């Protein structure tokens, strides 16, 4: 199938040599670029290339010299491993939502099993068993193991503290042809300290359930769970057309992101509001704000995670050469409010449509949507990080170095400064509780040791645990965390 590139995203006008030797899962992306565009070529060697393509962050652990020795662009930021576990991802967003309820209202309320089982039970009882929840394995993909429930007895039994993530279920989703859907938006993240984010509303795709949505039937996975891994099991699932079989009137369970904007205009806004385009732009701006808040919430945690390989403050030249693509799964409710369902640190970059045959075999063919996504992401990363040019398609949604961003006043960044102070000259992934206690007792706050002993501190604190500890301490002192930080900040 001939790639139909976005006319607003022309191919770069300089040479990009992609080192593909470390790519195991998706080596076809680089090969696809070489086969379709003269300005791209592929090499198995690091030497002579200017773009290192890796499948995932753990590739960097297998060869820890890559960051220090490779001089080109690297498409993975190790610190993005912070998104690996949904429970941790949701916990950080919940911490932020508690203190910035309006800014982080885009994230459904959530719980971690088994740690928050009592809070979950309390929430269920307060709702009179009317509220619906969705349970997801903390580490999982493709919709596997998801459960929709409203009674805690329906949950899987586990003794682990972080085995499952629970979210309030969006029971009033916006529908496309009577079917539930969500869509994936891509964000290119450059660097860690500083960090910049770029978002596109032309690169992405829409995931549509195989059966019509019925709010009175939440047990049917084919009408409630949008993931491809679940819906491909349905006999009517059709991921997309084969070459030569394109039909504008046919229904496909995967559509380009542009279909979302077309659907909103044609099915919902035309004739119902004065300016449909302005209404769509308003939704896009809300999604852009979500991406901004997401990166703001996680930037410091990503820098701490990154310390497993290197200290970013000592490597500013490298900082601007590393990047990572995030996949944001967005759902709209019937009031057109966007909700962030989850964030993917390694979004699928496969080029094929996959359809399950009745005999259990899989049929594959090139997906035009996937090909365009791979083209746009690869081409625009090369344009921005190698060519030092402004992107033709992605727009900036976050910049931690922007003096107008006021990131330094953001709660997580303020806690991070305390974490760094206690860490000392070298930033570590944890700090000792003894060092934290010493920090508190020598701070201007003049806290009684007996009060510190009530905090039940573990031997070591992560950044997230420090946040929770300071939050608990502020509650014990009958003050808010903002006032507490103003007294103890370095």
BELQUIRA-V539856 format. One record per pair of residues at least 12 apart in sequence whose C-alpha atoms are under 6 Angstrom apart, sorted by the first residue. I is the first residue (numbers start at 1). J is the second residue. D is the distance in Angstrom with one decimal. If there is no record, write none. Layout:
# BELQUIRA-V539856
{{I	J	D} {I	J	D}}
This chain:
# BELQUIRA-V539856
{{1	243	5.8} {9	392	5.4} {9	393	5.9} {15	39	4.8} {16	40	5.0} {17	40	5.9} {17	41	4.9} {17	42	5.6} {17	49	4.7} {17	50	5.5} {18	42	4.9} {18	49	5.8} {18	51	4.7} {18	52	5.8} {19	42	6.0} {19	43	4.8} {19	44	5.3} {19	45	6.0} {19	46	5.9} {19	49	5.7} {19	52	4.8} {19	53	6.0} {20	43	6.0} {20	44	5.3} {20	53	5.7} {21	44	4.2} {22	54	5.9} {23	54	5.1} {23	55	5.4} {50	72	4.3} {51	72	5.5} {51	73	4.7} {52	74	4.9} {53	75	5.8} {57	76	5.8} {57	78	5.0} {73	321	4.7} {73	322	5.8} {74	322	4.9} {75	323	5.0} {75	324	5.4} {76	323	5.5} {76	324	4.8} {77	323	5.8} {77	324	5.6} {78	306	5.7} {79	302	4.4} {79	305	4.6} {79	306	4.1} {80	302	5.9} {85	138	5.2} {85	139	5.3} {86	138	4.7} {87	112	5.8} {87	138	5.5} {87	165	5.1} {106	339	4.8} {106	340	5.9} {107	339	5.9} {107	340	5.5} {108	168	5.6} {109	167	5.8} {109	168	5.6} {110	166	5.2} {110	167	4.2} {111	166	4.9} {112	165	4.9} {113	161	5.7} {113	162	5.6} {113	164	5.2} {114	161	4.6} {115	161	5.2} {129	150	5.9} {132	149	5.8} {132	150	4.8} {132	169	5.4} {133	148	5.7} {133	149	5.4} {133	150	6.0} {133	167	5.6} {133	168	4.6} {133	169	4.6} {134	147	5.6} {134	148	4.4} {134	166	5.7} {134	167	5.4} {134	169	5.5} {135	147	5.0} {135	165	5.8} {135	166	4.5} {136	164	5.5} {136	165	5.3} {137	164	4.5} {138	163	5.4} {138	164	4.8} {138	165	5.6} {142	227	5.5} {142	229	4.4} {143	227	5.3} {143	230	5.8} {172	333	5.6} {172	334	5.9} {173	332	6.0} {173	333	4.1} {173	334	5.4} {174	332	5.6} {174	333	4.7} {174	334	4.4} {178	212	5.3} {179	209	5.9} {179	212	4.5} {179	213	5.2} {180	209	5.7} {180	213	5.8} {181	207	5.5} {181	208	4.4} {182	206	5.9} {182	207	5.5} {182	330	5.6} {182	331	4.6} {183	205	5.6} {183	206	4.2} {183	207	5.7} {183	329	5.7} {183	330	5.4} {184	204	5.4} {184	205	5.5} {184	328	5.4} {184	329	4.6} {185	204	5.2} {185	327	5.8} {185	328	5.1} {186	326	5.7} {186	327	4.8} {187	199	4.6} {187	325	5.7} {187	326	5.2} {188	324	5.9} {188	325	4.6} {189	323	5.3} {189	324	5.2} {190	323	4.3} {191	319	4.7} {191	320	5.3} {191	322	5.5} {191	323	5.8} {194	400	5.5} {194	401	5.6} {195	399	5.9} {195	400	5.4} {196	398	5.3} {196	399	4.4} {197	396	5.7} {197	397	5.4} {197	398	4.8} {198	394	5.4} {198	395	5.1} {198	396	4.2} {198	397	5.3} {199	394	5.0} {199	395	5.4} {200	394	4.5} {203	373	5.7} {204	257	4.9} {205	255	5.6} {205	256	4.4} {205	257	4.2} {206	254	5.6} {206	255	5.0} {206	256	5.9} {206	257	5.5} {207	226	5.9} {207	254	5.1} {208	226	5.7} {208	253	4.8} {209	222	5.8} {209	223	5.4} {209	226	5.0} {210	222	5.4} {210	231	6.0} {210	237	5.9} {211	223	4.8} {238	252	5.3} {238	253	5.6} {239	252	5.6} {239	253	5.2} {239	254	5.2} {240	252	5.4} {256	369	6.0} {288	397	6.0} {292	397	5.6} {292	398	5.0} {304	429	5.5} {326	344	5.6} {326	345	5.0} {327	343	5.8} {327	344	4.9} {327	347	5.5} {328	343	4.8} {329	341	5.5} {329	342	5.6} {351	366	5.9} {351	367	5.9} {351	370	5.1} {351	371	5.5} {352	364	5.8} {352	365	5.1} {352	366	4.4} {352	367	5.0} {353	365	5.4} {353	366	6.0} {353	367	5.1} {430	461	5.3} {430	462	4.6} {431	460	5.5} {431	461	5.3} {432	459	6.0} {432	460	4.4} {433	459	5.4} {433	460	5.3} {443	488	5.7}}
